[in-house]
Amino acid sequence: MKKLGTTLAAGLLGLGTTASAEVEVGMIVTLSGPPAALGQQAVDGFQLALDDLGGKLGGEDATLIVEDDELKPEVALSKANGMVQEEVDFVVGTIFSNMLQAIFKPVIESETFLISPNAGPSTFAGRNCNPYFFVTSYQNNQNAEVMGAHAQAAGYEKVFMIAPNYQAGRDNMEGFQMHYEGEIVDEVYVPLGHQDYSAEIARIATSDADAVFAFTPGGMGVRFVRQFRDAGLADRIQFMSVFTTDETTLPAQKEAAEGFIAAGNWAPDADNEASQKFVAAFEEKYGYVPGGYAMQAYDAAMLIDSAVASVGGDLSDKDAVRAAMEAADFTSLRGDFAFNSNHYPTQNFYQLSVEEREDGQWATATGELVFENYGDNFAGECSM
C-alpha cells in the first residue's frame, strides 16, 4: 500500500507525520460554515480513539488524513478521488447525506472500505447496499421513526413537519410517519442551510398543530429553535426533533430549547462505563460536551481497530477484513451494537430531553427506551 504523511485541513489537529504508517485513514467531513461543529465533533471523537489506542489501529501505526468537504458535493468528490489515488486503507465520512452520495461511487469502486460515522441515507441501505460500505451511526429514517412512535403514544393529534430538502430531510420526514397515525397538517421543505424561519413559523402558528417535528441540523437548528421560542409557540406547541437540539446546537440554544424533546441512539449521560470514560476524557481534552457525532466517530475508529487486529494487520485480504468488520468485535460507547445484513447498525433508540447540567452546560439526557435492538426497514432489500 502507498504510504502517506499526515495532511490536515487548516486549523485542525496537529498530528505528527508518520512516514512509516501501516494503516491510513482518510476522513472527509464538513468543517466550514455553521455546520462545522458537526464535523469537528467527528474529527475529535476519532482522534480521541486514536489517542486511547496509542496512535495505533489494530496494533499497527496509524495515519489520519482529515479533509473538509465544505458542504459542496464537487469538493467532497475531489477529496475522495484524491484519497483513492493515494490508496488509503479506509475512508471515514461523511456528516451530510448529500456528501456521502457524492463520494460513494469512487470509494466503493476502488474497493476501499467506506465507513460513515453519521450520514445513513436510505439510498444505500436497501437494493444499493454494498459490501464495502459500513455505517456506525444509524439509518436516517430511524431516529425520526422513534420520534413518530413517541408522538403517537403521547397522543399528539396534529403535527407540523419541517426539514431541509435533501436526502436526509426526505428520509426523516418519511421516517416520522412510519409509526405516527395522526394528522400531518403541513409538510414543509426548506433549502439546506436555511436561516430565516419567519414564514414557516407564521404557517405553524396558524396550522392548528399541537406538535412540531423538525429535522434542522447544525446552524439551522440554532436559528429555528430561537425563532420558535421568540414567537411564543413553545408555550402551546410541543417541539419534537432529531439533530436539532443536540450537543452541537445546545451551547447556542440553551434555555430556548428547554422542554423540547428529541430521539437518538445515545446521550452523554449514557449509563455504561465505556461511555462515561469517553465523555470525561473528551470534555477534558476538548473542553466541550460530545454529541452523537463524536461518539459514532469514536466507534468507527474502534471498528477499524478491531478489524485490523483480527486480520493481523494484513489488509490485502478484503474478504477477511470485511468479515472482521461485520463481526463488530469492539465495545460500542452506546452499549449493544451489531451490524444488520446491510451493514447498518441494529441498536437501541431512546427519547431524549434537553437539560442544563450542574456545571451549567446544556446537553441531551437519556429518557424512555423506545425501541430495543432496532434494525432499519431497508435491510430486507439488501443482498450482498
RALINRA-V643990 format. One record per residue. N is the residue number from 0. RES is the residue in one letter. OMEGA is omega in degrees with one decimal (none if undefined). Layout:
# RALINRA-V643990
n & res & omega
N & RES & OMEGA
N & RES & OMEGA
This chain:
# RALINRA-V643990
n & res & omega
0 & M & -179.4
1 & K & -178.1
2 & K & -176.6
3 & L & 162.9
4 & G & -179.9
5 & T & 174.3
6 & T & -176.2
7 & L & 173.4
8 & A & -177.3
9 & A & 175.4
10 & G & -178.8
11 & L & -173.7
12 & L & -179.3
13 & G & 177.7
14 & L & 178.4
15 & G & 176.5
16 & T & -179.8
17 & T & -171.2
18 & A & -176.5
19 & S & -176.1
20 & A & 179.1
21 & E & -179.6
22 & V & -178.9
23 & E & -179.3
24 & V & 174.1
25 & G & -179.7
26 & M & 178.5
27 & I & -179.7
28 & V & 179.2
29 & T & -178.2
30 & L & 180.0
31 & S & 173.4
32 & G & -177.5
33 & P & 179.8
34 & P & -175.7
35 & A & -179.0
36 & A & 179.8
37 & L & 179.9
38 & G & -179.2
39 & Q & 175.5
40 & Q & -179.7
41 & A & 178.7
42 & V & -177.3
43 & D & 178.4
44 & G & 179.8
45 & F & -178.8
46 & Q & 177.5
47 & L & 176.2
48 & A & 177.7
49 & L & 177.2
50 & D & -179.3
51 & D & -179.4
52 & L & 178.4
53 & G & 179.8
54 & G & -178.0
55 & K & 172.7
56 & L & -176.4
57 & G & -179.3
58 & G & -179.9
59 & E & 175.9
60 & D & -174.3
61 & A & 174.3
62 & T & 176.4
63 & L & 178.7
64 & I & -176.9
65 & V & 178.4
66 & E & 179.2
67 & D & 178.0
68 & D & 177.0
69 & E & -175.3
70 & L & 178.4
71 & K & -177.0
72 & P & -178.1
73 & E & 177.2
74 & V & 177.9
75 & A & 179.3
76 & L & 179.7
77 & S & -180.0
78 & K & 178.7
79 & A & 178.3
80 & N & 178.7
81 & G & 179.7
82 & M & 177.6
83 & V & 179.6
84 & Q & 179.5
85 & E & 174.6
86 & E & 171.9
87 & V & -177.6
88 & D & 179.9
89 & F & 169.9
90 & V & 177.6
91 & V & -180.0
92 & G & 13.4
93 & T & 173.5
94 & I & -175.3
95 & F & -174.5
96 & S & 179.3
97 & N & 174.7
98 & M & 177.2
99 & L & 178.4
100 & Q & 180.0
101 & A & -174.0
102 & I & -170.7
103 & F & -172.6
104 & K & -177.9
105 & P & -179.5
106 & V & -177.6
107 & I & -178.4
108 & E & 177.0
109 & S & -177.3
110 & E & 172.0
111 & T & -179.8
112 & F & 179.6
113 & L & -178.5
114 & I & 177.9
115 & S & 176.4
116 & P & 179.4
117 & N & -175.7
118 & A & -179.7
119 & G & -174.2
120 & P & 176.1
121 & S & -177.3
122 & T & -173.9
123 & F & -178.1
124 & A & -176.3
125 & G & -175.5
126 & R & -178.3
127 & N & 174.9
128 & C & -174.8
129 & N & -177.9
130 & P & 179.6
131 & Y & -175.9
132 & F & 178.2
133 & F & -179.6
134 & V & 178.5
135 & T & -178.6
136 & S & -171.6
137 & Y & 166.5
138 & Q & -169.5
139 & N & -176.1
140 & N & -164.8
141 & Q & -179.3
142 & N & 177.5
143 & A & 175.8
144 & E & 178.0
145 & V & -179.4
146 & M & 177.0
147 & G & 177.8
148 & A & 177.5
149 & H & 179.5
150 & A & 179.3
151 & Q & -179.0
152 & A & -178.6
153 & A & 175.7
154 & G & 175.7
155 & Y & -172.6
156 & E & -176.2
157 & K & -176.3
158 & V & 173.3
159 & F & -175.6
160 & M & 179.0
161 & I & -179.8
162 & A & 174.7
163 & P & -174.2
164 & N & 170.6
165 & Y & -168.7
166 & Q & -177.8
167 & A & 177.1
168 & G & 179.8
169 & R & 178.3
170 & D & -178.0
171 & N & 176.1
172 & M & 178.9
173 & E & -177.7
174 & G & -178.6
175 & F & -173.7
176 & Q & -179.3
177 & M & -176.8
178 & H & -179.3
179 & Y & -175.0
180 & E & 179.6
181 & G & -176.5
182 & E & 170.6
183 & I & -174.5
184 & V & 176.9
185 & D & -179.9
186 & E & -169.8
187 & V & 173.9
188 & Y & 178.0
189 & V & 177.9
190 & P & 174.8
191 & L & -176.3
192 & G & -179.2
193 & H & -175.3
194 & Q & -176.7
195 & D & -175.2
196 & Y & -176.3
197 & S & 180.0
198 & A & -179.5
199 & E & 179.9
200 & I & 175.6
201 & A & 178.0
202 & R & 177.6
203 & I & -175.9
204 & A & -177.8
205 & T & -172.8
206 & S & -175.2
207 & D & 178.0
208 & A & 173.0
209 & D & 175.9
210 & A & 175.0
211 & V & 169.8
212 & F & -176.9
213 & A & 165.6
214 & F & -178.5
215 & T & -171.5
216 & P & 173.5
217 & G & -178.3
218 & G & 176.1
219 & M & -178.6
220 & G & 178.0
221 & V & -179.1
222 & R & -174.8
223 & F & -179.2
224 & V & 180.0
225 & R & -178.2
226 & Q & 176.4
227 & F & 179.3
228 & R & -177.9
229 & D & 179.9
230 & A & 179.3
231 & G & -176.5
232 & L & -176.9
233 & A & -178.9
234 & D & -176.5
235 & R & -179.3
236 & I & 179.4
237 & Q & 178.8
238 & F & 176.8
239 & M & -176.8
240 & S & 165.7
241 & V & 176.8
242 & F & 178.4
243 & T & 172.1
244 & T & -179.7
245 & D & -173.3
246 & E & 175.0
247 & T & -176.5
248 & T & -175.0
249 & L & 176.8
250 & P & 178.0
251 & A & -178.1
252 & Q & -179.8
253 & K & -175.0
254 & E & -179.4
255 & A & -178.3
256 & A & -177.2
257 & E & -179.3
258 & G & 179.4
259 & F & -177.7
260 & I & -178.0
261 & A & 178.8
262 & A & 179.6
263 & G & -178.3
264 & N & -174.1
265 & W & 169.3
266 & A & -176.0
267 & P & 177.9
268 & D & -179.0
269 & A & -171.4
270 & D & 170.7
271 & N & -171.0
272 & E & -177.6
273 & A & -179.4
274 & S & -179.5
275 & Q & 177.6
276 & K & 179.0
277 & F & -177.5
278 & V & -179.9
279 & A & -179.1
280 & A & -179.5
281 & F & -178.4
282 & E & 178.0
283 & E & -176.3
284 & K & -171.0
285 & Y & 174.6
286 & G & 174.8
287 & Y & -174.6
288 & V & 178.8
289 & P & 173.5
290 & G & -179.0
291 & G & 179.7
292 & Y & 179.6
293 & A & -179.4
294 & M & -176.4
295 & Q & 176.2
296 & A & 174.4
297 & Y & 178.2
298 & D & 177.9
299 & A & 177.8
300 & A & -179.8
301 & M & 174.2
302 & L & 178.2
303 & I & 179.5
304 & D & -178.3
305 & S & -178.5
306 & A & -180.0
307 & V & 178.4
308 & A & -176.8
309 & S & -178.3
310 & V & 177.3
311 & G & 178.6
312 & G & 179.7
313 & D & -177.3
314 & L & -179.3
315 & S & 179.3
316 & D & -174.6
317 & K & -179.5
318 & D & 179.5
319 & A & 178.2
320 & V & -179.9
321 & R & 179.9
322 & A & 179.1
323 & A & 178.0
324 & M & 178.0
325 & E & 179.7
326 & A & 178.2
327 & A & -175.0
328 & D & 177.3
329 & F & -179.9
330 & T & 179.5
331 & S & 178.8
332 & L & -178.5
333 & R & -177.1
334 & G & -177.3
335 & D & -178.2
336 & F & 174.0
337 & A & 176.9
338 & F & 171.2
339 & N & -177.9
340 & S & 179.9
341 & N & 179.0
342 & H & 167.6
343 & Y & -173.7
344 & P & 162.8
345 & T & -170.2
346 & Q & 178.1
347 & N & 176.3
348 & F & -173.0
349 & Y & 163.4
350 & Q & 179.1
351 & L & 175.6
352 & S & 179.0
353 & V & 178.9
354 & E & 171.6
355 & E & -178.2
356 & R & 180.0
357 & E & 179.8
358 & D & 177.9
359 & G & 177.7
360 & Q & 176.1
361 & W & -177.2
362 & A & 172.7
363 & T & 179.7
364 & A & -177.6
365 & T & 176.5
366 & G & -175.8
367 & E & 170.1
368 & L & -175.9
369 & V & 178.7
370 & F & 179.0
371 & E & -179.7
372 & N & -171.0
373 & Y & 175.9
374 & G & -178.7
375 & D & -173.1
376 & N & 179.5
377 & F & -174.2
378 & A & -179.0
379 & G & 179.0
380 & E & -175.5
381 & C & 173.0
382 & S & -178.2
383 & M & none
